[in-house]
Amino acid sequence: MKKWILGSAVLVLAACGQTTEVNDEMTKAPEPTPVETQTPKGDTRIWLEEVEGEKPLEWVRGENARSLARLEADPRYAELNAEALAIVNATDKIAYGGHRGDYVYNFWQDATHVNGLYRRTSMAEYEAGDPVWETVLDVDALSKTENENWVYRGMNCLAPAYEKCMVTLSRGGKDAAVRREFDMASKSFVAGGFELPEAKGGVVWADADTLLVATDWQEGSTMTTSGYPFVVKRWARGSALNSASDVLRGDKDDVGVFPFRVEMDGMGYMFASEADTFYDTSWWYMPTNAAPMQVPVPSKTSFRDVFAGQAIFSLEEAWEHGGKTWPQGAVVSFGLKSFMETGVIEQVFEVVIPDVRSSIDGISAIRSSLVIAMLENVNSKVFSYTFDGETWSSSALDLPENGNIGISSSNAYSDVIYANMESFLQPDSLMRVDVPNNTSSIIRALPDRFDGQNLVVEQLEAISKDGTKVPYFVVRHQDTKMDGTTPTLLYGYGGFQISLQPSYSATLGKLWLENGGAYVLANIRGGGEFGPAWHQAGLKMERQVIYDDFIAVAEAVIASKLTTPKHLGIRGGSNGGLLMGVMYTQRPDLFNAVLCQVPLLDMLRFHKLLAGASWMGEYGNPDDPDEGAYLQSMSPYHNVDVAQTYPEMFLMTSTKDDRVHPAHARKMGHLLDELGKPFLYYENIDGGHSAAANLGETARREALGYTFLMQQLMD
């Protein structure tokens, strides 16, 4: 509820027990030679920050043309693009959906429905495996009628009937979106209904005729420095938006304030999260006819759900309450009704305390229990929890082992959940799980999209510079000769407590593994694989441990003789793009290709660009003397060495990305051009932070990336 994922869509694969030592001398970062035009006071590339300015876009188009001319002329590109298109446009994909009432709702895209269909079918037909779908909203038709490139962003419906809804639509994939009232019964927009202009924010139903709204109120001072709203208002049906009344006001220096609804005993209760920083949150209960009440929990907590009248919180820091200290990483509960009546938390109960090699992956309240998905050494386990008024008790759900299991749909009014199971080599399977009876059945499974028969998966460990064991997964051919010649792609993220888990990537398998490549997934610090401590170890000025972990994995892979630097490439996006930039400047000797997507690279101005200020809780404040000095020492844009030989970097970004500013990639590319360093550049004009507004663009982006990797690592 409080974590806004900075990262773009990530490819993940998986890893079990071998340890490789790392030579400290090999982990030392080279001393950069300063370049006058890239120093903070002498940055001559500020003009590239004008997102849709004529001069910046002229540079973008020139670089696009240069890069596409090379990549699309490669005979492999056309085949890779055709294979990627076949994958993304496949009609036998699993139609994942959310179940509400008697229906399952699904958003579907294919070659015919580029912008997509929002549709529904009965639960009975869905579970039978061959449902007949009823179109609810045709986004392609809407885009054509309104002459807009609408990207569907979600449907927020009022429980338990789920007939009154608010649809979120984005122009070209931006985070900023418009919101319109939609009637599910008639499958149409409501004439004269609720409608909000384009802005970042959110809405929640208080009742059938009232919304709580967080948006840009056009008052000149209701958006935070991060670009999100900090004022929540109550808006009654039939009244003008500007007549909405204040409910809760945060501060301009917050990340943002966002309302949400809690279902308990068939009723809805209004709450809000005030994100003071990316990781520090004030939680508020907002009664209808009284002032908001702050929930007295530590700032580093996440509100998860409500079950049996208990509010469920996970702790990212230790909490002392009632003479007992609850450790970091624990999941606890307390009586929500008594708090709402008194403003006091009386008794806190332990739900679960993960061990040092485990973490919470997801929590969902259903009618009869609380379902908790956990990671144990980056492997999935799912449990059902019940509460007897004094004690929480658990039982493991009888689900297949050796796969990554995620809950794809659940709600407080049903005892059925839908879960997805996959692994590096096993395609996705959609399962129906009857939680009270602890039974499951597969509704549908994807066919193999690539030949994985002769591939193997290993889970290994590298030893980082400070002695920390860092797990990683290797996917390779079973007959791979360990002679250092295997083209290998290493992926990492390392931030925002995001866990990378084994998953089935059809494009990775078809475009890379089938062509003789190996894949490595690094579970480095900064992620959430082992709970909040694993993440917090690399915050702000401690961030070098994240980079040391990634270096350790790269060196371990090389030491195993799977590959050599000549054949080793790396890929990452968003915060992972920053990781790529740091690897480029700190250890260019280890890699021969760097695929850097929608990246952060200018770490002295990230907080002044779009949503960047919200991430100072992760990276630090560039305006602080100590944190700023550290950020300058690791900022990729400020640490390119004039005299250093670098691997070729392929920078990918999106003009319409209103989360991570495209100027990060633009300025880095412009700098590399001035210094005569080899690089490619591609900026999608639409696409948002995922860099793809439609499936055709998604396929093209994948084909371009793998063509680049083949040129660098296979030729």
VODREN-670496 format. One record per residue (C-alpha): residue in one letter; x, y, z. Coordinates in steps of 0.1 Angstrom, whole numbers, padded with zeros to 4 digits, always signed. Layout:
AXYZ;...
END
This chain:
M+0000+0000+0000;K+0029+0024+0007;K+0055+0011-0017;W+0056+0027-0051;I+0078+0006-0073;L+0104+0026-0090;G+0115-0003-0112;S+0102-0011-0146;A+0090-0046-0155;V+0118-0069-0146;L+0130-0102-0160;V+0137-0127-0132;L+0153-0161-0132;A+0165-0184-0104;A+0194-0201-0080;C+0216-0234-0045;G+0248-0237-0025;Q+0282-0231-0042;T+0303-0203-0028;T+0330-0184-0047;E+0355-0162-0030;V+0362-0126-0043;N+0395-0109-0046;D+0393-0075-0028;E+0417-0060-0053;M+0394-0068-0081;T+0365-0048-0065;K+0382-0015-0063;A+0366+0012-0084;P+0389+0031-0108;E+0397+0067-0101;P+0377+0088-0126;T+0393+0116-0146;P+0371+0147-0142;V+0354+0161-0173;E+0346+0198-0171;T+0313+0196-0190;Q+0299+0170-0167;T+0307+0186-0133;P+0277+0199-0114;K+0286+0236-0120;G+0295+0230-0156;D+0267+0208-0169;T+0260+0220-0204;R+0233+0195-0210;I+0204+0209-0189;W+0187+0217-0222;L+0181+0179-0227;E+0157+0180-0196;E+0131+0198-0217;V+0110+0167-0223;E+0093+0176-0255;G+0114+0205-0266;E+0123+0208-0303;K+0160+0208-0298;P+0161+0178-0274;L+0138+0158-0296;E+0159+0166-0327;W+0189+0151-0309;V+0167+0121-0298;R+0155+0114-0334;G+0191+0116-0347;E+0203+0091-0321;N+0173+0068-0327;A+0180+0068-0364;R+0217+0060-0360;S+0211+0032-0336;L+0181+0017-0354;A+0200+0018-0387;R+0227-0005-0372;L+0205-0028-0352;E+0176-0033-0376;A+0201-0039-0404;D+0214-0070-0385;P+0198-0101-0402;R+0190-0114-0367;Y+0168-0085-0358;A+0139-0093-0381;E+0137-0129-0368;L+0140-0118-0332;N+0113-0092-0336;A+0090-0117-0353;E+0096-0142-0325;A+0089-0115-0298;L+0058-0104-0316;A+0045-0140-0317;I+0050-0143-0280;V+0034-0110-0269;N+0005-0114-0293;A-0002-0151-0285;T-0038-0158-0281;D-0033-0187-0258;K-0019-0166-0230;I-0033-0171-0195;A-0061-0145-0189;Y-0052-0135-0154;G-0080-0117-0136;G-0094-0104-0104;H-0126-0120-0091;R-0153-0098-0077;G-0188-0111-0069;D-0197-0138-0094;Y-0173-0126-0121;V-0137-0127-0130;Y-0124-0095-0147;N-0095-0094-0171;F-0076-0069-0192;W-0065-0084-0225;Q-0042-0072-0253;D-0032-0089-0285;A-0024-0080-0321;T-0061-0071-0328;H-0066-0053-0295;V-0035-0032-0292;N-0048-0008-0265;G-0068-0037-0249;L-0101-0050-0238;Y-0114-0049-0202;R-0138-0079-0200;R-0154-0104-0177;T-0167-0139-0174;S-0184-0160-0147;M-0162-0177-0122;A-0177-0210-0132;E-0167-0205-0169;Y-0133-0191-0159;E-0125-0222-0138;A-0137-0245-0165;G-0108-0232-0186;D-0125-0220-0218;P-0146-0190-0208;V-0168-0169-0230;W-0158-0133-0224;E-0181-0103-0223;T-0165-0070-0233;V-0169-0043-0206;L-0146-0016-0221;D-0129-0015-0255;V-0099+0007-0250;D-0090+0006-0287;A-0125+0018-0297;L-0124+0045-0270;S-0090+0057-0282;K-0102+0059-0318;T-0134+0078-0308;E-0115+0103-0287;N-0084+0105-0308;E-0062+0096-0278;N-0036+0069-0272;W-0053+0056-0241;V-0034+0032-0218;Y-0057+0014-0194;R-0045+0017-0158;G-0072+0001-0137;M-0108-0001-0125;N-0116+0009-0089;C-0151-0005-0079;L-0172-0001-0048;A-0176-0033-0028;P-0194-0055-0023;A-0217-0049-0054;Y-0188-0037-0076;E-0211-0019-0100;K-0200+0017-0094;C-0164+0021-0107;M-0138+0047-0115;V-0117+0039-0146;T-0081+0052-0148;L-0068+0061-0183;S-0033+0073-0191;R-0022+0092-0223;G+0006+0072-0238;G+0015+0054-0206;K+0023+0083-0183;D+0017+0080-0145;A-0005+0110-0147;A-0040+0099-0157;V-0076+0109-0160;R-0103+0091-0140;R-0140+0087-0150;E-0170+0071-0134;F-0181+0039-0151;D-0213+0018-0146;M-0206-0019-0147;A-0243-0029-0152;S-0247-0009-0184;K-0210-0012-0193;S-0208+0025-0200;F-0194+0058-0187;V-0218+0076-0164;A-0231+0108-0181;G-0226+0137-0157;G-0208+0113-0133;F-0175+0118-0114;E-0147+0128-0137;L-0112+0140-0128;P-0087+0158-0150;E-0053+0144-0158;A-0030+0142-0127;K-0011+0119-0105;G-0031+0108-0076;G-0059+0084-0067;V-0096+0081-0057;V-0115+0058-0034;W-0152+0052-0029;A-0165+0064+0005;D-0200+0054-0005;A-0222+0053-0036;D-0223+0091-0039;T-0190+0102-0024;L-0154+0099-0034;L-0122+0106-0014;V-0099+0122-0039;A-0061+0130-0040;T-0052+0150-0070;D-0038+0183-0083;W-0064+0207-0069;Q-0052+0235-0092;E-0045+0256-0061;G-0008+0260-0069;S+0004+0244-0038;T-0013+0209-0034;M+0014+0188-0051;T+0045+0177-0033;T+0080+0183-0045;S+0079+0147-0058;G+0049+0155-0080;Y+0022+0137-0060;P-0009+0151-0042;F-0007+0158-0004;V-0044+0170+0000;V-0073+0145+0003;K-0108+0159-0002;R-0143+0145+0000;W-0163+0151-0032;A-0201+0146-0032;R-0220+0136-0063;G-0236+0165-0081;S-0212+0191-0067;A-0183+0208-0085;L-0149+0194-0080;N-0136+0227-0066;S-0163+0226-0039;A-0149+0194-0024;S-0141+0197+0013;D-0107+0190+0030;V-0103+0157+0048;L-0065+0154+0053;R-0036+0176+0045;G+0000+0165+0044;D+0031+0186+0037;K+0047+0197+0005;D+0079+0179+0014;D+0060+0146+0017;V+0062+0121-0011;G+0024+0121-0012;V-0008+0114+0005;F-0031+0086-0008;P-0065+0075+0005;F-0076+0038+0006;R-0106+0018+0017;V-0106-0010+0043;E-0133-0037+0042;M-0144-0050+0076;D-0176-0068+0085;G-0192-0059+0053;M-0185-0022+0058;G-0159+0002+0042;Y-0137+0024+0064;M-0116+0053+0050;F-0078+0054+0056;A-0049+0072+0041;S-0011+0068+0039;E+0009+0100+0043;A+0043+0090+0029;D+0067+0113+0048;T+0095+0098+0028;F+0096+0067+0005;Y+0100+0045+0036;D+0085+0066+0065;T+0047+0067+0065;S+0020+0082+0088;W-0012+0061+0087;W-0045+0079+0092;Y-0080+0067+0099;M-0105+0091+0085;P-0140+0088+0100;T-0169+0104+0082;N-0179+0130+0108;A-0147+0135+0129;A-0111+0146+0125;P-0086+0121+0112;M-0068+0099+0137;Q-0032+0089+0133;V-0025+0052+0138;P+0003+0051+0165;V+0027+0027+0148;P+0063+0032+0139;S+0070+0052+0107;K+0087+0023+0089;T+0057+0000+0087;S+0034-0012+0060;F-0004-0016+0064;R-0012-0049+0048;D-0049-0058+0053;V-0076-0065+0079;F-0088-0100+0090;A-0110-0110+0120;G-0111-0073+0131;Q-0073-0072+0133;A-0052-0047+0114;I-0022-0064+0099;F+0011-0045+0098;S+0046-0056+0087;L+0075-0039+0104;E+0105-0025+0086;E+0119-0014+0120;A+0117-0028+0155;W+0086-0017+0176;E+0084-0016+0214;H+0049-0019+0226;G+0033-0031+0259;G+0067-0041+0274;K+0077-0062+0244;T+0098-0055+0214;W+0087-0068+0180;P+0117-0073+0157;Q+0123-0058+0123;G+0106-0080+0096;A+0078-0092+0119;V+0041-0092+0109;V+0019-0082+0138;S-0018-0073+0144;F-0040-0053+0167;G-0078-0047+0171;L-0088-0022+0145;K-0123-0014+0159;S-0111-0007+0194;F-0084+0016+0179;M-0111+0035+0158;E-0132+0039+0190;T-0104+0050+0214;G-0074+0060+0193;V-0053+0036+0214;I-0037+0003+0204;E-0043-0020+0233;Q-0027-0053+0226;V-0004-0064+0198;F-0003-0100+0185;E+0024-0118+0167;V+0014-0132+0133;V+0047-0144+0120;I+0084-0135+0125;P+0105-0147+0095;D+0141-0159+0101;V+0172-0143+0086;R+0169-0161+0053;S+0131-0156+0049;S+0109-0127+0041;I+0072-0118+0035;D+0063-0118-0002;G+0026-0110+0001;I-0004-0108+0024;S-0041-0112+0014;A-0072-0113+0036;I-0099-0136+0024;R-0132-0145+0041;S-0120-0173+0063;S-0083-0166+0068;L-0052-0145+0061;V-0030-0159+0033;I+0007-0151+0036;A+0032-0159+0008;M+0068-0161+0020;L+0102-0165+0005;E+0125-0190+0021;N+0160-0186+0005;V+0142-0171-0025;N+0118-0200-0028;S+0080-0197-0024;K+0059-0210+0005;V+0023-0201+0011;F+0005-0203+0045;S-0031-0198+0058;Y-0034-0180+0091;T-0064-0179+0115;F-0070-0159+0147;D-0088-0171+0178;G-0089-0138+0196;E-0055-0144+0213;T-0033-0164+0190;W-0025-0167+0153;S-0020-0202+0140;S-0009-0213+0106;S-0010-0242+0082;A+0009-0246+0049;L-0012-0247+0018;D-0007-0278-0002;L+0008-0262-0034;P+0034-0275-0058;E+0070-0271-0047;N+0100-0258-0067;G+0082-0229-0083;N+0076-0192-0077;I+0040-0189-0064;G+0022-0156-0064;I-0014-0147-0054;S-0030-0132-0085;S-0065-0126-0071;S-0081-0126-0037;N-0108-0106-0019;A-0124-0103+0015;Y-0157-0118+0004;S-0145-0151-0010;D-0126-0182+0002;V-0112-0189-0032;I-0079-0175-0044;Y-0062-0177-0077;A-0025-0183-0078;N+0002-0183-0104;M+0031-0208-0104;E+0062-0206-0126;S+0099-0211-0127;F+0128-0203-0150;L+0119-0234-0172;Q+0083-0240-0163;P+0057-0219-0180;D+0030-0202-0159;S+0002-0222-0144;L-0030-0206-0131;M-0044-0224-0101;R-0077-0223-0082;V-0071-0227-0045;D-0099-0235-0020;V-0082-0223+0011;P-0104-0238+0039;N-0103-0272+0023;N-0066-0268+0013;T-0071-0281-0022;S-0059-0267-0055;S-0063-0274-0092;I-0047-0261-0123;I-0072-0241-0144;R-0048-0234-0173;A-0011-0237-0181;L+0009-0220-0207;P+0026-0241-0234;D+0063-0240-0236;R+0074-0209-0255;F+0110-0220-0259;D+0129-0253-0258;G+0140-0258-0222;Q+0146-0295-0222;N+0183-0294-0221;L+0186-0264-0198;V+0194-0265-0161;V+0190-0241-0132;E+0215-0237-0104;Q+0213-0216-0072;L+0247-0206-0061;E+0263-0180-0038;A+0290-0154-0042;I+0309-0138-0013;S+0307-0100-0014;K+0336-0077-0004;D+0324-0076+0033;G+0319-0113+0035;T+0281-0114+0029;K+0268-0144+0011;V+0249-0133-0020;P+0227-0158-0038;Y+0223-0159-0075;F+0207-0182-0101;V+0222-0195-0133;V+0202-0208-0162;R+0224-0226-0189;H+0225-0256-0212;Q+0233-0288-0193;D+0262-0295-0216;T+0278-0261-0213;K+0316-0262-0216;M+0330-0243-0187;D+0357-0227-0209;G+0347-0191-0206;T+0331-0189-0241;T+0293-0189-0232;P+0275-0156-0239;T+0260-0147-0206;L+0235-0120-0195;L+0235-0109-0159;Y+0205-0092-0145;G+0201-0072-0113;Y+0180-0045-0096;G+0191-0040-0060;G+0167-0014-0045;F+0134-0004-0030;Q+0130-0038-0012;I+0120-0055-0045;S+0126-0092-0045;L+0138-0109-0078;Q+0124-0144-0080;P+0124-0173-0105;S+0100-0166-0133;Y+0093-0178-0169;S+0103-0152-0195;A+0093-0164-0230;T+0113-0136-0247;L+0144-0143-0227;G+0141-0180-0234;K+0133-0178-0271;L+0155-0148-0280;W+0185-0156-0258;L+0186-0190-0242;E+0176-0209-0274;N+0204-0191-0292;G+0231-0204-0268;G+0231-0177-0242;A+0232-0183-0204;Y+0213-0161-0179;V+0222-0151-0144;L+0199-0134-0118;A+0216-0117-0089;N+0198-0114-0055;I+0219-0085-0043;R+0213-0063-0013;G+0189-0034-0017;G+0162-0060-0026;G+0137-0076-0003;E+0147-0113-0006;F+0157-0115+0030;G+0135-0089+0045;P+0139-0052+0054;A+0175-0056+0068;W+0186-0069+0033;H+0172-0038+0018;Q+0183-0013+0044;A+0219-0025+0043;G+0224-0005+0011;L+0205+0027+0017;K+0219+0061+0010;M+0256+0063+0018;E+0259+0025+0023;R+0249+0019-0013;Q+0283+0006-0024;V+0275-0028-0008;I+0248-0032-0035;Y+0274-0026-0062;D+0300-0048-0045;D+0274-0076-0044;F+0268-0074-0081;I+0305-0073-0088;A+0309-0103-0066;V+0283-0122-0086;A+0299-0112-0119;E+0334-0123-0107;A+0320-0156-0094;V+0304-0163-0128;I+0337-0156-0145;A+0357-0176-0119;S+0334-0206-0126;K+0346-0204-0162;L+0310-0201-0175;T+0320-0169-0193;T+0346-0142-0195;P+0343-0104-0196;K+0344-0106-0235;H+0311-0126-0234;L+0295-0111-0203;G+0267-0085-0206;I+0245-0069-0180;R+0209-0056-0181;G+0188-0035-0157;G+0161-0009-0158;S+0151+0021-0137;N+0170+0017-0103;G+0185-0013-0122;G+0196+0012-0148;L+0215+0031-0122;L+0231-0002-0112;M+0241-0006-0149;G+0256+0029-0149;V+0276+0023-0118;M+0289-0010-0132;Y+0299+0008-0164;T+0320+0034-0145;Q+0333+0013-0116;R+0341-0020-0134;P+0342-0016-0172;D+0368-0044-0173;L+0341-0070-0163;F+0316-0066-0191;N+0314-0062-0229;A+0278-0050-0231;V+0256-0028-0209;L+0219-0027-0216;C+0207+0003-0195;Q+0169+0009-0196;V+0148+0038-0183;P+0177+0046-0160;L+0187+0070-0133;L+0222+0083-0141;D+0225+0119-0129;M+0225+0114-0092;L+0230+0151-0084;R+0198+0162-0101;F+0175+0132-0098;H+0156+0149-0070;K+0148+0178-0092;L+0134+0157-0121;L+0098+0145-0121;A+0092+0120-0092;G+0128+0120-0082;A+0124+0138-0049;S+0104+0108-0036;W+0135+0086-0038;M+0157+0105-0015;G+0148+0080+0012;E+0166+0054-0010;Y+0195+0074-0024;G+0200+0104-0001;N+0197+0141-0006;P+0221+0156-0032;D+0218+0190-0014;D+0231+0175+0019;P+0269+0180+0020;D+0278+0145+0030;E+0251+0126+0011;G+0257+0149-0019;A+0294+0142-0019;Y+0288+0105-0018;L+0263+0107-0046;Q+0287+0126-0067;S+0313+0099-0061;M+0291+0072-0075;S+0269+0091-0100;P+0275+0075-0134;Y+0270+0107-0153;H+0297+0124-0131;N+0322+0096-0132;V+0330+0088-0168;D+0367+0086-0172;V+0381+0104-0203;A+0410+0079-0206;Q+0391+0047-0197;T+0381+0021-0223;Y+0344+0012-0218;P+0321-0016-0230;E+0294-0004-0254;M+0263+0008-0236;F+0228+0007-0251;L+0206+0034-0234;M+0168+0029-0237;T+0142+0053-0223;S+0108+0068-0231;T+0097+0104-0238;K+0064+0098-0220;D+0081+0084-0188;D+0069+0108-0161;R+0085+0089-0133;V+0122+0086-0143;H+0130+0116-0165;P+0144+0107-0200;A+0171+0133-0195;H+0191+0108-0174;A+0196+0087-0205;R+0198+0117-0229;K+0225+0134-0209;M+0246+0103-0205;G+0243+0096-0242;H+0253+0131-0252;L+0283+0129-0228;L+0295+0096-0243;D+0291+0111-0278;E+0313+0140-0269;L+0339+0118-0253;G+0339+0094-0283;K+0327+0064-0262;P+0307+0037-0280;F+0270+0037-0273;L+0236+0032-0288;Y+0205+0051-0279;Y+0167+0045-0284;E+0140+0066-0270;N+0104+0055-0274;I+0082+0085-0279;D+0053+0068-0261;G+0054+0042-0234;G+0056+0056-0199;H+0080+0040-0174;S+0077+0006-0188;A+0088+0021-0221;A+0061+0004-0241;A+0025+0016-0246;N+0016-0014-0268;L+0027-0049-0275;G+0043-0042-0308;E+0066-0017-0291;T+0073-0042-0264;A+0084-0067-0290;R+0105-0042-0308;R+0123-0031-0276;E+0131-0067-0267;A+0144-0075-0303;L+0166-0044-0303;G+0180-0053-0269;Y+0189-0089-0278;T+0203-0079-0312;F+0226-0056-0294;L+0236-0083-0269;M+0243-0108-0297;Q+0265-0083-0315;Q+0285-0077-0284;L+0287-0111-0268;M+0283-0136-0296;D+0300-0121-0327;
END
